[in-house]
Amino acid sequence: MAEQATFGRRSAQGQPAPRPARDAEQLSPQAEAFLAAMGDGQGDEVAAFSQWRRAQQPRRLLLIAVGAAFVAPGLLCFVFQAPWWVSIGLSVAGVGVNGWLRSERQRQAREIAAWTPPS
């Protein structure tokens, strides 16, 4: 039977495409050290980091909810036909909340970068 053309995809028979050979010369010393560390029981640190991130979940959900609520105060005022003074107040609050959200996201990024596994 003639071979079907697969155009670089997996073959029709379910056989995976052959993986390219990985030469040790292609990896940088940092990459080799990382691969060695992955095999030396670094999985405990990964599990600890995952647990720490799960503990941060409620705060992240709060940030998402507040960000969604204040993403378009003008749209909210339009939908609910609010008076002009309410629209201005929501716009000012939106600017303030945006500043707070930005600082919280930066704080989260600093905490993630500074995270160390528990001793």
HELIX and SHEET records of a PDB file:
HELIX    1   1 ALA A   24  GLN A   26  5                                   3    
HELIX    2   2 PRO A   29  GLY A   39  1                                  11    
HELIX    3   3 GLY A   43  ALA A   55  1                                  13    
HELIX    4   4 GLN A   57  ALA A   69  1                                  13    
HELIX    5   5 PRO A   73  PHE A   80  1                                   8    
HELIX    6   6 TRP A   84  ALA A  114  1                                  31    
END                                                                             
